[in-house]
């Protein structure tokens, strides 16, 4: 994670805990059972205190940040006190926000720009709960999403491309359009092959090259529904050209890499590249000329 914030960077992130209420089958940062939030707390506060006051983006991630109690609110206040115009991007599974008392406490502490990045693994509870590794997580996440929707929060919904859900991508986007039309953005994301994803590679991995039909239909459906859609962590050479405009340079610079073959690619500067942390990659990475 980031030891020092950079003004104008989208890589500024605070890792606040390894604990999580989910056990996602493809988690790149496997949760731990010991509480490490206190040892991370002072370090993170020091990073915030040394930041340029004009820093405009900070991501809070884990683990599950809502598990650290009032420390999360201290982080939020510290960021906005130091960087009043900063947008906080909170990555959370959303389950805690099904609790209206916690939701009320959270909303009370929101003093600036906030975006919530929340994963939805499927359009049905059986698949979602299996991927999340937590029974009942689908309904809690959905309730949390609706609670935030009623309050008008900016929500980025995240769908990670997996063996378990790629065929249902069009169904998932249809479900989002019908049941979560208030979300601001849907990010469809390629997989980082590390942590649980490395250990369960054969179970979870689907090469994006084999998902172009589903990706194209999902993007078209969201466009028709006027929901912004972005493709993260998928190199351009694995996408049909009609989807390039939806692709983002999404991988943090500190863990972004390219293969030798990429050096002569005409679209390298627009491409997200690959995760240097991944232990395996698509077999179809190639240069475009």
C-alpha positions as CSV (number, residue, x, y, z in Angstrom):
1,X,0.0,0.0,0.0
2,X,0.9,3.7,-0.2
3,X,3.5,5.1,2.2
4,X,3.1,8.6,0.9
5,X,0.2,10.2,-1.0
6,X,0.8,11.9,-4.3
7,X,-1.2,14.9,-5.4
8,X,-3.3,14.1,-8.5
9,X,-2.7,10.3,-8.1
10,X,-5.4,7.6,-8.2
11,X,-3.1,5.2,-6.4
12,X,-3.4,6.8,-2.9
13,X,-4.6,4.0,-0.6
14,X,-4.8,3.2,3.1
15,X,-4.9,-0.5,4.0
16,X,-6.7,-0.5,7.3
17,X,-7.3,-4.1,8.3
18,X,-6.7,-7.7,7.1
19,X,-10.0,-8.8,8.8
20,X,-13.0,-9.5,6.6
21,X,-16.6,-10.8,7.1
22,X,-16.4,-12.5,3.7
23,X,-14.1,-15.3,2.5
24,X,-14.2,-14.7,-1.3
25,X,-13.0,-17.6,-3.2
26,X,-10.7,-15.4,-5.4
27,X,-9.6,-12.9,-2.8
28,X,-6.2,-11.5,-3.7
29,X,-5.7,-10.3,-0.1
30,X,-6.7,-13.3,2.1
31,X,-8.2,-12.2,5.4
32,X,-6.5,-12.9,8.7
33,X,-8.1,-13.6,12.0
34,X,-5.9,-11.5,14.2
35,X,-6.8,-7.8,14.6
36,X,-4.1,-5.7,12.9
37,X,-6.1,-2.5,12.7
38,X,-4.4,-0.9,15.7
39,X,-0.9,-1.4,14.4
40,X,-1.9,0.0,11.0
41,X,-3.8,2.9,12.6
42,X,-0.9,5.2,13.6
43,X,1.0,4.5,10.4
44,X,-2.0,5.4,8.3
45,X,-2.6,8.6,10.3
46,X,1.0,9.6,9.7
47,X,0.5,9.1,6.0
48,X,-2.6,11.3,6.1
49,X,-0.9,14.0,8.2
50,X,2.0,14.3,5.7
51,X,-0.2,14.5,2.6
52,X,-0.4,17.6,0.4
53,X,-3.6,19.4,1.3
54,X,-4.5,19.5,-2.4
55,X,-4.6,15.7,-2.7
56,X,-7.9,14.8,-4.3
57,X,-8.3,11.1,-4.0
58,X,-7.8,8.5,-1.2
59,X,-8.9,4.9,-1.2
60,X,-9.7,3.1,2.1
61,X,-9.4,-0.6,1.7
62,X,-8.8,-3.9,3.5
63,X,-10.0,-6.5,4.4
64,X,-13.3,-5.0,5.3
65,X,-12.9,-1.4,6.6
66,X,-16.3,-1.4,8.5
67,X,-14.9,-4.0,10.9
68,X,-12.5,-1.5,12.6
69,X,-15.2,0.4,14.5
70,X,-14.7,4.1,15.1
71,X,-11.2,4.0,13.6
72,X,-12.9,4.2,10.2
73,X,-14.6,7.5,11.2
74,X,-11.3,8.8,12.5
75,X,-9.7,8.1,9.2
76,X,-12.5,9.8,7.3
77,X,-12.3,12.9,9.5
78,X,-8.5,13.0,9.4
79,X,-8.6,12.8,5.6
80,X,-11.1,15.6,5.1
81,X,-9.5,17.8,7.8
82,X,-6.2,17.6,6.0
83,X,-7.5,17.4,2.4
84,X,-11.0,19.0,2.4
85,X,-11.5,18.4,-1.3
86,X,-10.4,14.8,-1.4
87,X,-12.8,12.1,-2.6
88,X,-12.7,9.0,-0.4
89,X,-13.3,5.8,-2.2
90,X,-14.3,3.2,0.4
91,X,-14.0,-0.4,-0.7
92,X,-16.5,-2.5,1.3
93,X,-18.6,-5.6,0.9
94,X,-21.5,-3.4,2.0
95,X,-22.9,-5.9,4.4
96,X,-22.5,-3.8,7.5
97,X,-24.8,-1.1,6.0
98,X,-27.8,-3.4,6.3
99,X,-27.7,-2.4,9.9
100,X,-29.6,0.9,10.1
101,X,-27.9,1.9,13.4
102,X,-24.4,1.5,11.9
103,X,-25.6,3.2,8.7
104,X,-26.8,6.2,10.7
105,X,-23.5,6.4,12.5
106,X,-21.6,6.2,9.2
107,X,-23.7,8.9,7.5
108,X,-23.3,11.2,10.5
109,X,-19.5,11.0,9.9
110,X,-19.5,11.7,6.2
111,X,-18.2,15.3,5.8
112,X,-17.0,15.3,2.2
113,X,-17.0,13.5,-1.1
114,X,-17.5,9.8,-0.8
115,X,-17.7,6.9,-3.3
116,X,-18.6,3.4,-2.2
117,X,-17.0,0.5,-4.1
118,X,-19.2,-2.6,-3.5
119,X,-18.9,-6.0,-5.1
120,X,-21.8,-7.9,-6.5
121,X,-20.8,-11.4,-7.6
122,X,-24.1,-12.6,-9.2
123,X,-27.7,-11.8,-9.7
124,X,-28.8,-14.7,-7.4
125,X,-28.0,-15.4,-3.8
126,X,-26.7,-18.9,-4.2
127,X,-23.9,-17.9,-6.6
128,X,-23.1,-14.7,-4.8
129,X,-22.9,-16.3,-1.4
130,X,-20.7,-19.1,-2.8
131,X,-18.2,-16.7,-4.4
132,X,-18.3,-14.4,-1.3
133,X,-17.8,-17.4,1.0
134,X,-20.5,-16.2,3.4
135,X,-24.1,-17.4,3.7
136,X,-26.6,-14.5,3.7
137,X,-24.1,-12.0,2.2
138,X,-26.2,-11.4,-0.9
139,X,-29.2,-10.2,1.0
140,X,-27.1,-8.1,3.4
141,X,-25.2,-6.5,0.5
142,X,-28.4,-5.8,-1.4
143,X,-30.0,-4.2,1.7
144,X,-26.9,-2.1,2.2
145,X,-26.9,-1.0,-1.4
146,X,-30.6,0.0,-1.2
147,X,-30.0,1.9,2.0
148,X,-27.3,3.9,0.3
149,X,-29.4,4.3,-2.8
150,X,-32.1,5.9,-0.7
151,X,-29.6,8.3,0.8
152,X,-28.2,9.3,-2.6
153,X,-24.7,8.0,-2.2
154,X,-22.3,7.6,-5.1
155,X,-22.0,3.9,-5.7
156,X,-19.5,2.0,-7.8
157,X,-20.7,-1.6,-8.2
158,X,-17.9,-4.1,-8.9
159,X,-18.3,-7.3,-10.8
160,X,-15.2,-9.5,-10.9
161,X,-14.9,-11.8,-13.9
162,X,-14.9,-15.4,-12.8
163,X,-15.5,-18.9,-14.0
164,X,-18.6,-18.9,-11.7
165,X,-20.3,-15.8,-13.1
166,X,-19.0,-14.9,-16.6
167,X,-21.8,-16.6,-18.5
168,X,-24.3,-14.7,-16.4
169,X,-22.8,-11.2,-17.1
170,X,-25.7,-10.1,-19.2
171,X,-28.2,-11.4,-16.6
172,X,-26.2,-9.6,-13.8
173,X,-26.3,-6.3,-15.7
174,X,-30.0,-6.8,-16.4
175,X,-30.5,-7.4,-12.7
176,X,-28.6,-4.3,-11.8
177,X,-30.6,-2.2,-14.2
178,X,-33.9,-3.4,-12.8
179,X,-33.0,-3.6,-9.1
180,X,-30.2,-1.1,-8.6
181,X,-30.8,1.6,-11.2
182,X,-29.4,4.3,-8.8
183,X,-25.8,3.0,-8.9
184,X,-23.4,5.5,-10.6
185,X,-21.0,3.1,-12.2
186,X,-20.6,-0.6,-12.8
187,X,-16.9,-1.8,-13.0
188,X,-16.4,-5.2,-14.6
189,X,-13.0,-6.3,-13.4
190,X,-10.3,-8.8,-14.5
191,X,-8.8,-11.1,-11.9
192,X,-5.6,-10.6,-10.0
193,X,-4.0,-14.1,-9.7
194,X,-2.6,-14.0,-6.2
195,X,-3.8,-15.1,-2.8
196,X,-6.8,-17.4,-3.0
197,X,-7.1,-16.8,-6.7
198,X,-3.7,-18.5,-7.2
199,X,-4.5,-21.4,-4.9
200,X,-7.9,-22.0,-6.7
201,X,-6.8,-21.0,-10.1
202,X,-8.4,-23.8,-12.0
203,X,-11.7,-23.2,-10.2
204,X,-12.0,-19.4,-10.6
205,X,-10.0,-18.3,-13.7
206,X,-11.7,-17.5,-17.0
207,X,-9.6,-15.9,-19.7
208,X,-11.2,-12.6,-20.7
209,X,-10.5,-13.6,-24.4
210,X,-13.3,-16.2,-23.9
211,X,-15.8,-13.7,-22.5
212,X,-16.0,-11.1,-25.3
213,X,-19.6,-12.1,-26.2
214,X,-20.8,-11.7,-22.6
215,X,-18.8,-8.6,-22.0
216,X,-20.2,-6.9,-25.2
217,X,-23.7,-7.8,-24.2
218,X,-23.3,-6.6,-20.6
219,X,-21.7,-3.3,-21.7
220,X,-24.5,-2.7,-24.3
221,X,-27.2,-3.4,-21.7
222,X,-25.7,-1.0,-19.2
223,X,-25.3,1.7,-21.9
224,X,-29.0,1.3,-22.8
225,X,-29.9,1.6,-19.2
226,X,-27.8,4.8,-18.9
227,X,-25.6,3.3,-16.2
228,X,-21.9,4.2,-16.7
229,X,-19.8,1.1,-17.3
230,X,-16.0,0.6,-17.1
231,X,-13.7,-2.3,-17.8
232,X,-10.8,-2.7,-15.3
233,X,-7.7,-4.9,-15.3
234,X,-8.3,-6.4,-18.8
235,X,-5.5,-5.7,-21.3
236,X,-6.7,-4.2,-24.6
237,X,-5.4,-7.1,-26.7
238,X,-8.0,-9.3,-24.9
239,X,-10.9,-7.1,-25.8
240,X,-12.7,-6.4,-29.1
241,X,-11.9,-2.9,-30.3
242,X,-15.5,-1.8,-29.8
243,X,-14.9,-2.1,-26.0
244,X,-11.7,-0.2,-25.8
245,X,-13.4,3.1,-25.0
246,X,-14.7,1.5,-21.8
247,X,-11.4,0.2,-20.7
248,X,-9.4,2.1,-18.0
249,X,-5.7,2.2,-16.9
250,X,-6.9,0.7,-13.7
251,X,-3.9,-1.0,-12.2
252,X,-2.0,1.0,-9.6
253,X,1.4,2.1,-10.9
254,X,3.3,0.3,-8.2
255,X,2.0,-3.1,-9.3
256,X,1.5,-2.5,-13.1
257,X,3.7,-4.4,-15.5
258,X,3.9,-5.2,-19.3
259,X,5.5,-8.1,-21.1
260,X,8.3,-7.7,-23.6
261,X,5.9,-8.2,-26.4
262,X,3.9,-5.1,-25.2
263,X,6.8,-2.8,-25.9
264,X,6.0,-2.7,-29.6
265,X,2.2,-2.4,-29.1
266,X,0.6,0.7,-30.6
267,X,-1.9,1.0,-27.7
268,X,0.5,0.4,-24.8
269,X,0.0,3.9,-23.4
270,X,-3.8,3.4,-23.3
271,X,-3.6,-0.2,-21.9
272,X,-3.9,-1.1,-18.2
273,X,-1.2,-3.7,-18.6
274,X,-1.1,-6.6,-16.1
275,X,-0.7,-7.1,-12.4
276,X,3.0,-7.6,-11.5
277,X,1.6,-9.4,-8.4
278,X,-0.2,-12.0,-10.5
279,X,1.3,-15.5,-10.6
280,X,-0.4,-16.5,-13.9
281,X,-1.5,-14.6,-16.9
282,X,-3.7,-14.9,-20.0
283,X,-2.0,-17.0,-22.7
284,X,-3.3,-14.5,-25.3
285,X,-1.4,-11.4,-24.5
286,X,0.0,-10.0,-27.7
287,X,1.1,-6.8,-29.4
288,X,-1.3,-4.8,-31.5
289,X,0.1,-3.1,-34.5
